[in-house]
Amino acid sequence: MRTWSVDELATFLAFTAQDRELALYHVAAATACGRGELLGLRWRDVDLDGVRLSVRQQYTRQGNPSVSVRQRARRASAQIDLDGETVDLLREQRERQLFERRAWGKGYRADLDLVFCRPGGSPEDPNVVGRRFGRRIAIWPGFGDRAAWAPSHARHPPSRRGGLMSRP
């Protein structure tokens, strides 16, 4: 398994520019957060003006079909600096969610405060997100071999690591 090059990552992000999950893919690449960490990210843990986020919880798959949240110990939460492009995409994500929140009315799960969630505000299943990512890779021109989401514990942006997403 090898990480994607910066050019491959840029091509993938351009290919998915109209996807609902573009911000998710971009933040994954910019922060090296894993799926569960991103799906557990709450707006209260994102400081767009201070250009940083804190990873305080993650969503995991615990049996079928349950998705559960696991809180991190306060000392184990990660503080991650953000670049301007990532902040801009997160602002767009926030605006889209505010629109959805108004459209859903009281049915929207605002109590969860999730950055990346289903249209009604409920949590995404990490396995389902991984499968959708795999399908995007399978139809990506010039890159038909299946790639896995590569959660990384290193907190280095692709420019320093040579890419985030991995492929066999």
C-alpha positions in Angstrom: 0.0 0.0 0.0 1.3 3.5 -0.9 0.0 7.0 -0.2 -1.3 9.1 -3.0 1.0 11.7 -4.5 0.0 15.4 -4.2 -1.0 15.4 -7.9 -3.2 12.3 -7.4 -4.9 13.8 -4.4 -5.5 17.1 -6.2 -7.0 15.2 -9.2 -9.2 13.2 -6.9 -10.5 16.3 -5.1 -11.1 18.0 -8.5 -13.0 14.8 -9.6 -15.2 15.0 -6.5 -15.7 18.8 -6.6 -19.5 18.4 -6.9 -19.8 15.6 -4.4 -21.6 16.2 -1.1 -18.6 14.7 0.6 -15.9 17.0 -0.9 -15.4 18.8 2.4 -15.0 15.4 4.2 -12.4 14.2 1.7 -10.6 17.5 1.8 -10.5 17.7 5.6 -9.3 14.1 5.7 -6.4 15.0 3.3 -5.6 18.2 5.1 -5.6 16.8 8.7 -4.9 13.1 8.3 -7.9 12.4 10.5 -9.5 9.0 10.2 -13.1 8.4 9.1 -14.4 7.9 12.7 -12.7 11.0 13.9 -14.1 13.1 11.0 -17.6 11.7 11.4 -17.5 12.5 15.2 -16.3 16.0 14.6 -18.7 18.6 16.1 -19.0 22.3 15.1 -18.2 23.3 18.7 -14.8 21.6 18.2 -14.1 23.7 15.1 -12.7 27.2 15.4 -12.9 28.7 11.9 -11.7 32.1 13.0 -8.8 30.5 15.0 -8.2 28.1 12.0 -8.0 24.9 14.1 -10.1 22.0 15.1 -10.0 19.6 18.1 -10.7 15.9 17.7 -12.6 15.0 20.9 -14.7 12.0 19.8 -15.1 9.5 17.0 -17.9 7.4 15.6 -17.3 3.7 15.3 -19.3 0.7 14.1 -20.3 -1.5 17.0 -22.3 -4.4 15.6 -25.0 -4.2 13.0 -26.5 -1.6 12.5 -25.4 0.4 15.5 -23.1 3.4 15.2 -21.7 4.6 18.5 -19.6 7.5 19.7 -16.4 7.1 21.7 -15.2 10.2 23.6 -11.5 10.8 23.9 -9.9 11.6 27.2 -9.3 15.4 27.5 -5.5 14.9 27.3 -5.9 12.7 24.3 -7.8 15.1 22.1 -5.8 16.3 19.1 -5.5 20.0 18.2 -5.0 20.4 14.4 -4.2 23.7 12.6 -6.2 24.3 9.4 -5.1 26.0 6.1 -7.3 28.7 4.4 -8.7 26.4 1.8 -9.9 23.9 4.4 -11.5 26.7 6.4 -13.3 28.0 3.3 -14.7 24.5 2.6 -15.8 24.1 6.2 -17.6 27.5 6.0 -19.4 26.2 2.8 -20.2 23.0 4.7 -21.6 25.0 7.6 -23.8 27.1 5.2 -25.1 23.9 3.5 -26.0 22.4 6.8 -27.8 25.6 8.0 -29.9 25.4 4.8 -30.7 21.7 5.5 -31.5 22.5 9.1 -34.0 25.1 8.1 -35.5 22.6 5.5 -35.8 19.8 8.0 -37.2 21.9 10.7 -37.6 20.2 14.1 -36.7 16.8 12.5 -33.0 17.9 12.1 -30.6 16.4 14.7 -29.1 19.7 15.8 -28.3 18.2 19.2 -25.5 16.2 17.7 -23.8 19.3 16.2 -21.9 17.1 13.6 -19.8 18.6 10.9 -20.2 15.6 8.6 -23.5 13.9 8.9 -26.5 12.6 6.9 -28.9 15.3 5.5 -31.1 15.2 8.6 -28.2 15.7 11.0 -28.0 12.1 12.1 -24.5 10.4 12.2 -23.1 8.7 9.2 -22.0 5.0 9.4 -18.2 4.9 9.0 -18.4 1.7 7.0 -21.0 3.2 4.6 -18.8 6.3 4.1 -15.8 4.0 3.4 -17.8 2.1 0.8 -18.9 5.3 -0.9 -15.3 6.4 -1.1 -14.4 3.1 -2.6 -17.0 3.5 -5.3 -15.7 7.0 -6.1 -12.2 5.5 -6.6 -13.6 2.6 -8.7 -15.1 5.1 -11.2 -12.2 7.6 -11.1 -10.7 7.8 -14.6 -7.2 6.4 -14.7 -7.4 5.0 -11.2 -9.8 2.1 -11.4 -8.1 -0.2 -8.8 -9.9 -0.2 -5.5 -8.3 1.9 -2.8 -9.1 1.9 0.9 -9.6 4.9 3.1 -6.3 5.2 4.9 -6.8 6.4 8.4 -3.6 7.8 9.7 -2.4 8.6 13.1 0.2 11.0 11.9 -1.0 14.6 11.9 0.9 15.8 8.8 -0.7 17.3 5.7 -0.2 15.7 2.3 2.3 18.4 1.3 4.7 17.0 4.0 3.7 13.3 3.7 3.3 13.0 -0.1 -0.4 12.2 0.2 -3.0 10.8 2.5 -5.3 8.4 0.8 -3.7 5.1 0.1 -3.9 2.5 -2.7 -2.5 -1.0 -3.0 
